[in-house]
């Protein structure tokens, strides 16, 4: 369960599917967004289960412990009051390495499991963290909440819009906390920038741009081959269905194939579009358009993409390039808000204002553990900051952008 990193646009499972309409979303899920803007993580909604014993650590199982999951497990283990008791991966070498490193870090060796369902069956586990490829997210979240576990999941929340729509009822019916890893929400710099923006210091803001520009290696053509020793490839494929092993579609590159991931928009978009939407105070747009280019086969997802999210009186623009080093405003991955009195630029290194009557800003190191602490506190108190509709919005925006590109048409949301 190890995790990440032609011009013809194929049709896919997104065809004809938009999901909840704009009115439903505005009525059901946008109510807590203002709290997130004003104060980073704001505790708002209570879950029915009783509070966690404050004298006992939150016991966590981590599923998918390679690229993203390995540092995530270590970050959780470094927080007082949290114990990583189990790790799970279908790649034995990845799993044992992470377990060994956690034992060295905390002095207690976690259990290891190749089947995530055994972690869900363990009554001593309070919550799980999911850092697998995207195609496993929806099923694991559903299985976890039905097993009575709270969930932390690396974005995107799901691989498709249909999966996203199907999760809401399950989460609500089981009254579990599901926290999407939008860790910038826990940053002091993020809260400060949002407050500065909303105070009107850069004037009237109608345009936000979000982008990710990286130099990624081209994916070479490779023949199918035997699966690596120690890897349960059938379990890795899971809900995507059987196919022969191919190294191109496995570690590192899987997000460039629609069966498993959502491309660059799915890697960076949930984080950056979340910031853009919160800053503008918007939820679902009225229409979405996209244009892009796809690299040479075997890659399926676009290596260049521009998406416009039109809200009538405001616009969010997305851009990514996988073959360039320099992004807009001199930042590789950031969000810019363009106002009548200045421009505010925010990334994980901090924020600054340019072209304004006065400059302001703060450069601060990004520490994801503050957001993880908020998740753990939610488990203890059952007062959760993680409203599903608010934190799922940026995943929905990513899916809409990919849908507009894949179907080569304007998507309208009623």
C-alpha positions as CSV (number, residue, x, y, z in Angstrom):
1,X,0.0,0.0,0.0
2,X,3.0,2.2,-0.6
3,X,2.2,5.8,-1.2
4,X,3.3,8.6,-3.4
5,X,4.8,11.0,-5.2
6,X,-0.9,11.5,-25.9
7,X,-3.0,14.6,-26.6
8,X,-6.1,12.3,-26.8
9,X,-8.1,12.7,-23.7
10,X,-9.6,9.4,-22.6
11,X,-13.1,9.1,-21.4
12,X,-13.4,7.7,-18.0
13,X,-15.7,7.0,-14.9
14,X,-16.2,10.7,-14.5
15,X,-18.3,11.1,-17.6
16,X,-21.6,12.8,-16.8
17,X,-20.9,12.9,-13.1
18,X,-20.8,16.2,-11.2
19,X,-21.9,15.1,-7.7
20,X,-23.8,17.3,-5.2
21,X,-25.1,20.5,-6.7
22,X,-24.0,24.0,-5.6
23,X,-27.2,24.7,-3.6
24,X,-26.9,21.4,-1.7
25,X,-23.2,22.1,-0.9
26,X,-23.8,25.7,0.2
27,X,-26.7,24.6,2.4
28,X,-25.0,21.6,4.0
29,X,-21.3,22.2,4.2
30,X,-20.1,25.8,3.9
31,X,-21.1,26.9,7.3
32,X,-17.8,26.2,9.1
33,X,-15.5,27.5,6.4
34,X,-15.5,31.0,7.9
35,X,-14.2,29.6,11.2
36,X,-11.3,27.9,9.4
37,X,-10.4,31.2,7.7
38,X,-10.5,33.2,10.8
39,X,-8.5,31.0,13.1
40,X,-6.8,28.2,11.2
41,X,-8.4,25.2,13.0
42,X,-11.6,26.0,14.8
43,X,-13.4,23.4,16.9
44,X,-17.0,23.4,15.9
45,X,-18.9,20.2,15.7
46,X,-19.3,17.4,18.3
47,X,-19.3,13.7,17.7
48,X,-21.6,11.4,19.7
49,X,-19.0,9.1,21.2
50,X,-17.7,9.9,24.7
51,X,-14.4,11.7,25.2
52,X,-11.2,9.8,25.1
53,X,-9.5,9.0,28.4
54,X,-7.1,12.0,28.8
55,X,-4.6,9.8,30.8
56,X,-4.3,7.3,27.9
57,X,-2.4,7.9,24.6
58,X,-4.3,7.9,21.3
59,X,-3.4,4.6,19.7
60,X,-2.9,5.0,16.0
61,X,-2.4,2.6,13.1
62,X,-0.8,3.9,9.9
63,X,-1.6,2.4,6.6
64,X,0.8,3.0,3.7
65,X,4.3,3.9,5.1
66,X,6.4,4.7,2.1
67,X,7.0,8.2,0.7
68,X,4.3,10.2,2.5
69,X,3.3,7.7,5.2
70,X,6.7,7.2,6.6
71,X,7.3,10.8,7.7
72,X,3.6,11.0,8.7
73,X,4.0,8.0,11.1
74,X,7.1,9.6,12.6
75,X,5.4,13.0,13.0
76,X,2.5,11.3,14.9
77,X,4.9,9.3,17.0
78,X,6.8,12.5,18.0
79,X,3.6,14.0,19.5
80,X,3.1,13.5,23.2
81,X,0.0,11.6,23.9
82,X,0.1,9.6,20.6
83,X,1.4,6.1,20.2
84,X,1.8,4.5,16.7
85,X,0.9,0.9,17.6
86,X,0.7,-0.6,14.2
87,X,2.0,0.0,10.6
88,X,0.7,-1.6,7.5
89,X,2.0,-1.9,3.9
90,X,1.8,-4.4,1.1
91,X,5.6,-3.9,0.5
92,X,7.3,-5.9,3.3
93,X,10.6,-4.0,3.0
94,X,8.9,-0.6,3.4
95,X,6.9,-1.8,6.3
96,X,9.7,-3.3,8.3
97,X,12.0,-0.3,7.7
98,X,9.4,2.1,9.0
99,X,8.6,-0.1,12.0
100,X,12.3,-0.3,12.8
101,X,12.7,3.5,12.6
102,X,9.7,4.0,14.8
103,X,11.1,1.6,17.4
104,X,14.4,3.6,17.4
105,X,12.5,6.9,17.7
106,X,10.1,6.0,20.5
107,X,11.6,2.9,22.1
108,X,8.5,0.8,21.4
109,X,8.2,-1.3,18.3
110,X,4.9,-1.1,16.5
111,X,3.1,-4.2,15.2
112,X,3.3,-4.9,11.5
113,X,0.4,-6.0,9.3
114,X,0.2,-6.6,5.6
115,X,-3.7,-6.5,5.6
116,X,-5.2,-3.3,6.8
117,X,-8.4,-5.0,7.9
118,X,-6.5,-6.6,10.9
119,X,-5.7,-3.1,12.2
120,X,-9.4,-2.2,11.9
121,X,-10.3,-5.3,13.8
122,X,-8.0,-4.4,16.7
123,X,-10.1,-3.0,19.6
124,X,-7.1,-1.2,21.1
125,X,-6.7,1.0,18.0
126,X,-8.5,4.3,18.3
127,X,-7.8,5.8,14.9
128,X,-6.0,5.2,11.6
129,X,-3.9,7.4,9.3
130,X,-4.2,6.6,5.5
131,X,-1.3,7.4,3.2
132,X,-1.9,4.9,0.4
133,X,-2.3,5.6,-3.3
134,X,-5.6,7.4,-4.0
135,X,-7.5,4.4,-5.4
136,X,-7.6,2.8,-1.9
137,X,-8.8,5.9,0.1
138,X,-12.5,5.6,-0.2
139,X,-12.8,2.0,0.7
140,X,-10.4,2.3,3.6
141,X,-12.2,5.3,5.0
142,X,-15.6,3.5,4.7
143,X,-14.2,0.3,6.3
144,X,-12.6,2.3,9.1
145,X,-15.6,4.4,10.1
146,X,-17.8,1.3,10.0
147,X,-15.3,-0.3,12.4
148,X,-15.6,2.6,14.8
149,X,-12.2,4.2,14.0
150,X,-11.5,7.9,13.5
151,X,-9.5,8.7,10.3
152,X,-6.7,10.9,9.2
153,X,-6.3,10.7,5.4
154,X,-3.7,12.3,3.1
155,X,-5.4,14.2,0.3
156,X,-7.0,13.8,-2.1
157,X,-9.8,12.4,-0.1
158,X,-10.9,10.1,-2.9
159,X,-9.9,9.2,-6.5
160,X,-13.3,10.1,-8.1
161,X,-16.3,12.3,-7.5
162,X,-18.6,9.3,-7.2
163,X,-16.5,8.0,-4.3
164,X,-16.6,11.4,-2.7
165,X,-20.4,11.7,-2.8
166,X,-20.7,8.2,-1.4
167,X,-18.6,8.7,1.7
168,X,-20.6,11.5,3.3
169,X,-23.6,9.4,4.4
170,X,-21.3,6.6,5.7
171,X,-19.3,9.1,7.8
172,X,-22.4,10.8,9.2
173,X,-24.2,7.5,10.0
174,X,-21.2,6.2,12.0
175,X,-20.4,9.5,13.7
176,X,-16.7,9.3,13.2
177,X,-14.1,12.1,12.8
178,X,-12.6,12.1,9.3
179,X,-9.7,14.6,9.0
180,X,-8.3,15.4,5.5
181,X,-4.6,16.2,5.8
182,X,-4.8,19.9,4.8
183,X,-2.1,20.6,7.3
184,X,-1.6,24.2,6.2
185,X,-4.8,25.0,8.1
186,X,-2.8,24.4,11.4
187,X,-0.1,26.9,10.4
188,X,0.2,30.2,12.3
189,X,1.3,31.9,9.1
190,X,-1.8,30.6,7.3
191,X,-4.1,32.0,9.9
192,X,-2.3,35.3,9.9
193,X,-2.4,35.6,6.1
194,X,-6.1,34.7,6.0
195,X,-6.9,37.3,8.7
196,X,-4.9,40.0,6.9
197,X,-6.6,39.1,3.6
198,X,-10.1,39.3,5.1
199,X,-9.4,42.5,6.9
200,X,-9.4,44.3,3.5
201,X,-5.8,45.4,3.6
202,X,-5.2,44.5,-0.1
203,X,-8.6,45.9,-1.2
204,X,-11.3,44.1,-3.0
205,X,-10.1,40.6,-4.1
206,X,-11.8,38.9,-7.0
207,X,-9.0,36.7,-8.3
208,X,-6.9,33.9,-6.7
209,X,-4.3,31.9,-8.5
210,X,-2.9,28.6,-7.2
211,X,-0.1,26.7,-8.9
212,X,2.5,23.9,-8.6
213,X,5.5,23.9,-10.9
214,X,8.0,21.0,-10.7
215,X,10.6,19.4,-12.8
216,X,9.5,15.7,-12.9
217,X,11.4,13.0,-14.7
218,X,9.6,11.6,-17.8
219,X,8.2,8.1,-17.4
220,X,10.0,5.7,-19.7
221,X,8.3,2.8,-21.6
222,X,8.7,-0.4,-19.7
223,X,7.4,-3.9,-20.3
224,X,5.3,-5.8,-17.8
225,X,7.4,-7.9,-15.4
226,X,7.3,-10.1,-12.3
227,X,6.2,-8.2,-9.1
228,X,9.1,-7.4,-6.7
229,X,9.9,-9.8,-3.9
230,X,8.0,-9.1,-0.8
231,X,5.3,-7.1,-2.6
232,X,1.6,-8.3,-2.6
233,X,0.7,-6.6,-5.8
234,X,-2.8,-8.0,-5.9
235,X,-3.5,-6.3,-2.6
236,X,-1.8,-3.1,-3.9
237,X,-4.2,-3.1,-6.9
238,X,-7.2,-3.7,-4.7
239,X,-10.3,-1.9,-6.0
240,X,-8.6,-0.9,-9.3
241,X,-8.8,-4.5,-10.5
242,X,-6.2,-7.0,-11.6
243,X,-3.5,-6.4,-14.2
244,X,0.1,-7.5,-14.7
245,X,2.8,-5.8,-12.7
246,X,4.5,-2.8,-14.4
247,X,7.1,-0.7,-12.6
248,X,5.7,2.4,-14.3
249,X,2.4,2.1,-12.5
250,X,3.8,1.3,-9.0
251,X,6.0,3.2,-6.6
252,X,6.5,6.9,-7.4
253,X,4.7,7.0,-10.8
254,X,1.2,5.6,-9.9
255,X,-0.4,9.1,-9.6
256,X,0.2,9.7,-13.3
257,X,-2.3,6.9,-14.2
258,X,-6.1,7.4,-13.8
259,X,-6.7,4.0,-12.3
260,X,-4.8,4.9,-9.2
261,X,-4.4,8.7,-8.9
262,X,-5.5,12.2,-10.0
263,X,-2.3,13.5,-11.5
264,X,-0.5,16.6,-10.4
265,X,-3.8,18.3,-9.6
266,X,-4.5,15.6,-7.1
267,X,-1.1,15.9,-5.5
268,X,-1.0,19.6,-4.9
269,X,-4.5,20.8,-5.7
270,X,-6.2,19.8,-2.5
271,X,-3.8,21.8,-0.4
272,X,-3.5,24.9,-2.6
273,X,-7.1,25.1,-3.8
274,X,-8.2,24.8,-0.2
275,X,-6.3,28.0,0.6
276,X,-7.6,29.8,-2.5
277,X,-11.3,28.9,-1.7
278,X,-11.0,29.8,2.0
279,X,-9.3,33.1,1.1
280,X,-12.0,34.1,-1.4
281,X,-14.8,32.7,0.8
282,X,-16.2,30.5,-1.9
283,X,-17.3,26.9,-2.2
284,X,-18.6,25.4,-5.4
285,X,-18.2,27.4,-8.7
286,X,-20.9,27.8,-11.2
287,X,-18.7,26.5,-14.1
288,X,-15.3,24.9,-14.6
289,X,-13.2,25.0,-17.8
290,X,-9.8,23.4,-18.4
291,X,-7.1,23.1,-21.0
292,X,-3.9,21.2,-20.9
293,X,-1.4,18.8,-22.5
294,X,-0.5,15.2,-21.7
295,X,3.1,14.0,-21.8
296,X,4.1,11.1,-24.1
297,X,2.8,7.7,-23.2
298,X,2.7,5.8,-20.9
299,X,1.7,8.8,-18.7
300,X,-2.0,9.4,-18.8
301,X,-2.5,12.5,-16.7
302,X,-1.7,16.0,-18.0
303,X,1.8,17.3,-17.4
304,X,0.5,20.9,-18.1
305,X,-3.0,22.0,-17.0
306,X,-4.8,25.3,-16.5
307,X,-8.2,25.2,-14.8
308,X,-10.6,28.2,-14.3
309,X,-13.2,27.9,-11.5
310,X,-15.8,30.6,-12.2
311,X,-17.9,31.9,-9.3
312,X,-19.6,34.8,-11.3
313,X,-18.1,37.6,-9.3
314,X,-14.8,35.8,-8.4
315,X,-12.4,33.4,-10.1
316,X,-9.9,30.8,-9.0
317,X,-7.3,29.8,-11.5
318,X,-5.1,26.7,-11.3
319,X,-1.9,26.0,-13.1
320,X,0.6,23.1,-13.0
321,X,3.6,22.2,-15.1
322,X,5.7,19.1,-14.6
323,X,8.6,20.1,-16.8
324,X,9.6,23.6,-15.6
325,X,11.4,25.0,-12.6
326,X,10.0,28.6,-12.3
327,X,6.5,29.2,-11.1
328,X,4.5,32.4,-11.0
329,X,5.6,35.1,-8.6
330,X,8.9,33.2,-8.2
331,X,7.3,30.4,-6.2
332,X,7.1,26.7,-7.1
333,X,3.9,26.0,-5.2
334,X,1.8,28.8,-3.8
335,X,-1.4,30.8,-3.8
336,X,-1.7,34.5,-4.8
337,X,-4.6,36.8,-4.0
338,X,-4.9,39.8,-6.3
339,X,-6.6,42.8,-4.7
340,X,-7.2,46.4,-5.8
341,X,-4.6,47.6,-3.3
342,X,-2.0,44.8,-3.4
343,X,-1.2,41.2,-3.8
344,X,-0.8,38.6,-1.1
345,X,1.3,35.5,-1.8
346,X,1.2,32.5,0.5
347,X,3.2,29.3,0.5
348,X,4.5,26.9,3.2
349,X,7.5,29.1,3.8
350,X,5.2,32.0,4.9
351,X,3.4,35.0,3.3
352,X,4.0,38.5,2.0
353,X,2.2,41.4,0.5
354,X,3.6,43.2,-2.6
355,X,2.4,46.1,-4.7
356,X,0.4,47.4,-1.8
357,X,0.4,50.7,0.1
358,X,2.2,49.0,2.9
359,X,4.1,45.7,2.9
360,X,3.5,43.0,5.5
361,X,4.3,39.4,5.9
362,X,5.9,36.7,7.9
363,X,8.3,33.9,7.0
364,X,7.9,30.9,9.2
365,X,8.8,27.3,9.0
366,X,5.9,24.9,8.3
367,X,5.3,22.3,11.0
368,X,2.6,19.8,10.1
369,X,2.5,18.5,13.6
370,X,0.3,21.4,14.8
371,X,-2.5,20.1,12.5
372,X,-1.9,16.6,13.6
373,X,-2.2,17.7,17.3
374,X,-5.6,19.2,16.4
375,X,-6.7,15.8,15.0
376,X,-5.6,14.0,18.2
377,X,-7.3,16.6,20.4
378,X,-10.5,16.0,18.4
379,X,-10.3,12.3,19.2
380,X,-9.9,13.1,22.9
381,X,-12.6,15.7,23.2
382,X,-15.0,14.6,20.5
383,X,-15.1,18.3,19.5
384,X,-14.0,18.2,15.9
385,X,-12.6,21.0,13.7
386,X,-12.8,18.8,10.6
387,X,-16.2,19.4,9.0
388,X,-16.4,16.9,6.1
389,X,-18.0,19.2,3.6
390,X,-15.5,22.0,4.2
391,X,-12.4,19.8,4.1
392,X,-13.6,17.8,1.2
393,X,-14.2,20.9,-1.0
394,X,-10.7,21.1,-2.4
395,X,-10.8,17.4,-3.4
396,X,-14.1,18.1,-5.2
397,X,-12.5,21.1,-7.0
398,X,-9.6,18.8,-8.2
399,X,-12.0,16.2,-9.6
400,X,-14.0,18.9,-11.4
401,X,-10.9,20.3,-13.0
402,X,-9.8,16.9,-14.1
403,X,-13.3,16.1,-15.4
404,X,-13.3,19.3,-17.5
405,X,-10.0,18.4,-19.0
406,X,-10.7,14.7,-19.7
407,X,-14.1,15.4,-21.2
408,X,-12.9,18.5,-23.1
409,X,-16.0,20.4,-22.1
410,X,-17.2,23.1,-19.7
411,X,-18.7,21.7,-16.5
412,X,-21.7,23.6,-15.1
413,X,-22.8,23.2,-11.5
414,X,-26.4,24.1,-10.8
